């Protein structure tokens, strides 16, 4: 299928001009699709996460060319460095550029940039553009650019772009390109043929249900284990060093900024409190409201007849429908205050309605629009809180607002100090801010004596980021994920992991050695039991022989086997690799002992039994199909435009001796 699609796409590219004219209208209509926004989200998330590290300026050199688009060395290095920083967050501060290149990250980044350039060249040739309006709308909805109030924040925007090393113009140009690119992608996915018969067969396979029996061969069935010698334990300790390492520690300086740190209420003036009260007057002075039914009548006599009949027991809603043609749902005008009625009707109507009790009926009242009769269905009493009653509350609110303003002002000062090369400790001293310093702390907030390090505020949420840094990294002011403030972290020193002396962990070594020996012997027993099961011995007999437990496992589905809670993933995989009645062997979920597994039933999925699941599968397959289609379209674009790569230049960029402006090597 894929080969045929690629061949077809290549043929189409021989004469694209006419086809593009037909596509343009549909493409432009697709700008607001969910798929486009999802793709934009991926781009935006990458900007927010990758960041930019230390890069020397290089000459304007081209590492690759796609059609007329050149990929410059600076852009390539910046994107590569951003990916390295992102992976360092996952793998730890020791992850460096050389390791990244060993993983092929440089080639991955290059080919992604080539793919993006191919799409951009196609977009350019088709004349697609991302409108200023759409770019602005997208920009305002980027989570990374929202402030403490949850709306777009200019300071947050500036901070985010500063971290990834882009100017407003550069980022917004990239965003415009991505919007335009999304139009093309959305059009490609607009119609995806997917035969129902094909989906049904996939459903039958993916929703295949199996039941099984599981027999445990526990380590307790192996009997006693001869005590190990000290030599054996020392050898085990030496051979399994990774199990007995002391963790890595960091010497850290951490500065946390919170609105509460600046929320001083002592010098708030009476005028400020009064102004705050007036701003919130609708919260403190809530008027009485009445839920009303109202019917409009054409003349005075009809209105009076309606009132007389309702007043003597007639049904308001039924009479309104008969005499005025109003359905019951049209009579309810909701809750209205006295002011609302004055504005909507008249002073007389308002005073009349608010003079009625619950379920009261008003006499007919005339306005320029006709005659009205009201009924009071509910009364919500008003509330009134005087300035004196809410004085303390107002003081706290004003203090909180001051705190947020002061927080942003302080954050800007911190940024200015960072730009001048100040350390975290120097910033704390200069701005009179509390800096917490930890001589040796691990990722779990424990000290070398394995005691929990207490801190105020709690610094545990920031340790993962702290352990992604190295002492050479310049501190960067970061915003909390939940937008409650900012943090600044500096790594002063890294205390590398070391092997714990045998004498200090002898008991742990002994326990692990014994556990391993029991598992080895349990494995021998399990292999023997498997051969006996294949020879015809029942699992019931084997359960008695090997002191195991036989469990009848509930049904599990193929496409849910890794998410279900019945069997461990490795055991579930084994169930779906066996034929009905066949027996297999796996390690137990706890790692202590083994299990024999026998499949007892296999039932193909029934597409007609669960229509919603079938529809969901079809939607998922369409997404997968579109992914393949994008990849094939991209391949044909690169073939059509032509791609050249300057691999020698790429190698030189990472070679300190090349002398052309390389990536700064980390010590």
N, C-alpha and C positions, 0 to 999 in steps of 0.2 A: 504493500500500500504506500509506504513512504517513498519508495523508488519511483513509483508512478507519479506521485505528487511532485517530486523534485523535477522529473523530466518535463512534466506539464508546465511547471513554473518557469523552467528555463526557456521553453518554447515561447511562453507568453512574453518574456522579457525581450525577445527579438523585435517586438513591435509594441512597446508599452504606451506610446503617446495617446493613441485613440482610446485605449482601455482606461487610462487615468482620467480622461475627461468625463467618462461615464461614472467613475467612482467618486469624484470630488463631492457631489451633492450629498451622497450617503455618508461620506467621511465627516463632513462638517456637521451633520446632524448628530454624529456619535460622540461629540465632545463630552457630554455629561454622563456617559455610561458608567456603571459600577466598575467595569473592567479597567477603564482609563484611570479612575480614581485609585483603584487598587495598585495599578502600576506606578502611579505617582507616589503613593504611600511608600512603596519599596524604595524609590529614589530618595524621597525625603528622609526616610528612616536611615538610609545609608549616609546621607549628609550629617544627620544628627549624631550618628554613632562613630563614624570613621575618624573624624578629627584629622589634624595634620601635624606631623612631627617636624624635626629639624631637617631642612633641605637647603643646600647651597644653591644659589641662582646659577642656572646653566645657560649656555648660549642657546639661541633659537634653533634647535636641531630637531629633526623629524625622525621618530622611531618607527613610524608606520604611515602609510598613505592609503586611503580608500577613495577611489575616484579622484575628486578634486580636494577632498578633505585631508589635511595633514594632522597627525597626532604628535604634538611636540613633546620634547624630553621633559620639560617642566611639568606639564600636565600628567604625564605618565608617572614621574617620580612622586608627585603629590598624591595621586590616587594609590600608588603602591604603599607609600608611607602611611596613609590613612588606614589601609587594610591591615598593615602590621600592627598599628596601635589597637585596632579592634580585636585582633587575635590575641594581643598581649593581655587584654582584659580577661580572656577565656583561659589562656595557658599560663599566665603569670608573668612577672616582670622580666624573667630570664629569656623570654622568647624574643629573638632578635631577627635582623634582616637576613642573615645567612641561613637561619633555619627556615625562614619564610621562602627563600629561593630554593632551598632543598625540597620543599613541599611543592614547588612549581607555582608559587603565588605570583611571581612576576609574569609568567606566561599566561596565567589565568586573567590577571588584570589587563594585560595587553589585548587578549582576545575579546574580553568584554568591551574594551574601548573601541576595538575594531568593529565589533557588532553594532555598537551604538552609533559609530560614525557611518556605517552602511545605512542604518535607518535614517540618520540625519540627511544623508545625501539623497535618499529616496524622497524624503519629505521636502527637501529643497527643490528637487526637480519637479515635484508635483505642485509646488507653490503653496503648501500648507503653512500656516502661522498660528502661534498661540496668542490670542488676543490679550490686550492689556487688562481687560475686565476679567477674563478667566484666570489670568496669572494672579491678579490681585485677590480674587476670591479664593484661589487655592492657597495663596500665601497666608491669608487670614485664618485658614483652617488647619494649618500645620501645628500639631501639638507642641513641638519643640519651641515654638515661637510664642506660646501663651504664657502669661505671667501669673502672679498669685491669684488674680481675680478670675482666671479661666478664659480671658479674652486675649486677643492679640496684643502683645506688649513690645514696644519698640526696643526697650533695653534688652529683653530676652532675645529678640531677633539679632541685635548687634552682638550679644555675647556668643550666640550660636555660630554666627558667621565668623567671628574672630577665632573661635576654636577650630573651625575647619579651614581657616586661612583664605576666605573668599570675601570679596567686596560685595556690596548690595548689587551693583551692576552685573558682576559675574554670576552671582547666584540667580538673580531674576532672569538673566539671559538663558541660563541653563534650565530654569523652570519653564520658560517660554518654549524652549526646544522640546522639553519633555511633554508639554501639553500638545504641541503639534505632532510629536511622535505618537502620542496616545490616540490621536484622531485616526491615524493610519492603522494602528493595531486594532482599534475598535471595529473598523470597517472590515478587516480581514476576518474577524471572528463573528461578523454579523449573521452569517448563515453557515451552519455546520451540519452537513448531512450525516446522519447516524442511523442506519436501519434498525428498526425495532427488533428484528430477529437477532441481530448482532448483540444488542443490549440484553436480550433475554438469555442468550447463552452465557454471557459474562455474569449475569445475575445468578444463574444456576450454579456456576462455579464459585463465585465469591460468597454466596449465601448457603453454601453446602454445610449441612449440620452433621456433627459426629458426636457419638457417645463412646465412652471408654471405661475401662477398669484399670486402676492403678494399685500396684503392690509395692509397698515400701520395704527396702532392705536396710534397716537402720544400723548405725555404727554400734548400737548396744548389742547387736547379735553376734559380734565378733569375739566376745569374751574378754578376758584380761589381756593387757599389754605389758610386756616386760619393761621395767623401768630403764630409761636411757642412762648411759654413762655421761659424765661431765664432758668428755671429749666429743661425744656425739652431739651434745647440746651446743657446745662452742662451734662445732662445724656447721650446725644448722643456723646458728646466729650469724656466722660469717657468710654463709651461702644465701641467706634471705635478708640481707641488709635493709632492703626497702621496708621491711615490716617493723624494723626497730630503730627508725630514724627519729631524732628529735625534729620538730617542725621548724620551718623557716620563721625567723622573727624579724621585725622591722623596728627601727627607731624612727618615730613619726612625730611631726608637729602638725596639729589639726586645729583649724579655726572654723567655728560654726557660727553662722549669722542667722538669727531668728527675729521676727517682728517683736516678740515679747521682750527681747533684750533692749529694745529702744522705746518701749511703750511707757514712757514716764507720764504720770498723771498729776504730779505735784503742782506744776505751774500752769495748768489749764485755767483760762480766765472764764468769768461768768458770761462774757459775751460769746465765747466759743460754745459754751454749753447751751445758751439760748438759741444760737444759730443752728446747732445740731438738733435741738428740739423741734424747731420750725421745719427743718428738712424732713423730719420723720413724723410730722404732725398727723399724717394719715395712719400711722401705726399706733399712735397714742390716743387719738380722738376718732374712734370708729362709731359712726352714727347708727341709730336704730334703723333696721331695714325690714321690709315687709314683702313676703312673696305673694304675688298678685295674679288673679285671673281678671281679664278685661275683655268686654265685648263691645263692639261699635254698632250702634243702631242708626237707621237712616233718618228718623225723625223723632220728635218729642213724644208723640203718642205711642209709637212702638216701644220706645225706651221705657215709658211709664208702664205699659202693659207687661214688658219683660220683668221690670222691677217688682210689680205687684205679684206676679206669679211665683217668682223666686222667693219673695218675702213670705209667701204663704205655704212654702214647702216644696215648690217646684225645683227640679234639678237644673242647676246653673248650666252645666255643659250641654245637656240635652236640649234645653230651651234655646241656647245660643246657636246650636246647629239648625234648629227648626226655624227660628225667627230671623237669624242673621247670616246663616250659611257658614258659620265657623266650625271647623273640626275641633275636638277637644284639645289636640296638641297645639292649636293656634292661639288658644286663650291665655296660656301661661307666659307671662312676660318676665318671670324671674324675680329676684330680689331687687327692690328699689328703695332708695333712701328718700327723705323729704326733699333734698336738693334735686335728686334725679327726677322726681315727679314735677317739681317746679319747672325744670328745664324742658322736660318732654311734653308736659301738658299745660298746667297753669298753677298759680298760687292757690286758687280755690280748690282745684282737684287735689293738690298736695295736702292742704289742711283737712279736707273732707276725709280722705283715705286714712290719714294718720289720726283721725278722731274715732276710727272704727276699732272694735275689738276683734279678736280672733274669730274667723268665719263670718264677720260682718259684711253686709252688702251696702254699697253706697247708693244713694238716690241718683237718678240720672243727672249727669253733668255735661254741659255743652262746651265744646271748643270749636275752633274754625274748621275742624275736620269732621265734626259730627257729634253725636250723643254717646256718652260712655257710661257703663255700669261696671264697678269694680267689686271684686270679692277678695277678702284677706284670707289667704290659705295658711300663712305661718308668720310669726313675728320673731325676729332676732333682735334681742336687746342690744343697744349700743354700749360701748365701753369708753370710759374716759379716764386717762391717767395724766395727772397734772405734772407740770414741770418739776415740782418738788418731789413728787413720788418717783420720778425716774432719774433724778439728778445723778445718783451713783452709777446707774446703768449708762447714762450718757457720758459720764466721765470715763468709763472703761471703753466705750465705743470710740470716743475721740482719741483716747490714748492709743488704742489699737490702730486707728488710721494714721496717727503720728508715727507709730512704730513701723508701719509699712513704708511710709514716705522716708523715714530715717534709714530704714533697711536699704532701700534702693540708693539713697545718697551715699551711704557707707560702702555699698558694693561698688559704686562708681569710684570712690576714693581708693578702695582696695585695688581695683583694676589699674588705676593710675600708678599706684606704688609698685605693682607687679611690672608694669611697663618700664619702670625705672630700675628694675633689677633687684628690688627688695626681697628679702626672705620672709617667710611666714612670721618668724619671731620678730623681725624688724617692723613688719606691718602691725603686729599686735601692740608693740611698744609705741609706735608713732600714733596710732589711732585709738590707743587705750582700749584694746579689745582682748578678750580672754583667749589665749592660745593654750591648748592642752598638748603636753609633750609626754610621749611614752618611750621609755628607754628600750624596752623589748616587749613586743606584743605580737601574738600570732593571729591567724585569720579568724580564730574563734574568740578573740579578746582574752586570751589566757597569757599569763607571764611564764617564764621558764620554770617556775615551781608549780605550774599547772593550776594556779589560782586565778579566778576570774577578776579581771581588771575593771573596776567600776569607774564610770565617768559620767559627768553631767554637763551637757546632754549626752545621751547614749551614743557612742561612736561605732557600735557594731555594724549598723547599716552601711558604713563608709569603708569598711576594711577590705571588701573585695576590690574596690577601686584602688585603695591604697596599695594593695599587693600587686597591682598591675603596673605600678610605677617603679622607677629606678632613681637613685640619688641624682643622676645627671638631668632628669626631667625637670623642666621649669614648672613651678606650681601654676595651676590654672583655676580661676574662680568658677565653680560649677554650681548649677541650680539643682536643688533636690528634685527627685522624680515626682513627688507629690506637691511640688511648688510651695513648700512651706518656708523656704529660706535658701541660703547659699552655704557652700563649704569650700574650704581651701586646704589642701593636704600637701605636705612636703616630706619626702623620704630623706632622712638624714643619714641612715646607714642600713645595710642589709646584713643580717646575721644568718649565714647559710645553714641549711640542715646538716646535722652531724649524726654519726652512728652512736647510739647510746651504748655505754660500756656493758659488757656481758653481765657483770656483777649486779648492775642496777635493774636488769630486765630478765634475770634468770628464771623467775617464776613464770613470766609471760612466755619465754622461749620454751620452757618445759610443757606448758599447756598447749602451745601450738604444735610442738613436736608430737605429742600424744594424739592430738586431734588428727594430724596428717596420717599417722600410723593406723589409726582406727579406720580412716577413710580408705587407705590402701587395702586393708584387709576386707573391708566391706565391698570394695570393688571386685576383689577376687570372688567373694561369695555371690555377688550380683551376676558376674559373668557365668558362673556355674549354674545359677538359677535360670538365666536366659537360655542356655543350651538345653536344660531340662524342659523348659516351657516349649521350646521348638520341637522337642522330642515327644511332646504330647502330655506332659505333666500339667495338671490344671493349676491355675493360680491359687485356688483354695488349698491344694496340697502344699504348694510352695510357701504359702503364708504360715502354715503350721510348722513346716520344716525349718524356715529361716526366721521365725518369730517376728514376722512382718504384719502389717495391717493392710487389708484389701478394701479399697474404696471404689464405689460406683460413682464415677464423675458425671455431673449433669451435662446436657447438650451444650456444645459451643459451636459458633459459626466461624467459617474460615476467615472472613474479613474482619472479625472481631476478636480473633484469638489472642492478639497481643494486648488488648485493652480489657479483656474479661478478668474477673477476680476468682475464677474457679481453679484454673491450673496455672502454674508458673509458665512464663513464655517459652522456656526451653522444652518443657513437657508438652505444651500445646503444639509447638512445632513438630514434635515427634508424632503426636496423634495424627496430624495431617500429612505425614510422610509414609504412614503405614496403610496396608490394605485391610479390609474387614477380616477380623480374626487373627491378624498378624500381631506378634509381640516384639517390642523394642525395649532398649535400655537407655536411661538417662540419669544424670546426677540429680539429686533431690534439690528442691528449691532452697533449702537451708544450707546446702553445702555439706551436710552431715549424712552420708549414706547415699543410696541409689534407689531408683524406682523402676519397676517393670511396668510397661504400658501395653494394654491390649485393646484394639479398636473393636467395639461391639456392634456399631451400626453406622452407615453412611447414607445420608439423605440429601439429594440435590435440592437447591433452592427452588421455590415455586414463585415465579414472577406474578402470578395472578392472586397469590395469597396476601400480598402486602403492597398495594398500589403506591402508597407514599414512599416506601423504601425503593421501589422500582424507579419512581420518578427522580428520587434523589440520586440514585446510581447513574441514571441517564445524564443528569446535570453534571455530575462529577466526570463522567466519561467525555462529555463535550469539552469540559475544561482541559482534560488531558489531551484530547484531540487538537484543541486550539494551541496548546503548548507545542505539540509536534509541528503544527502548521506554521507557527511563528518561526520555529527553528529552521524549517525547510525554506520558508520565504527568505529568511536571513541568509541562508547558504546561497540561494540563488542571487540575492542582492550582491553578495561579495564576489560571486563569479562574474556577474554582469558588470560591476564597477571596476573590478580588479583590485587586488590587495598586494602591497609590497611592504616587507618588514626589514628594517635595518638591524639585524640581530647583533652585528658587531658593535654598533653604537650602544645597544642595550647592555651588552657585556661590559663595555667600557664605562658605562654609568655607575656600575657597581665595583669597578676596579680602581682603588685609590691611586695606582701608578699611571692611570691613563691620562691624567692631567687635563680633563675637560670639564671639571665641575661635577664631582660625584656626590652621591649620598654620603652624608657624614657617618662614619662608622662608629658604632657604640663600643666603648672599651670592653 
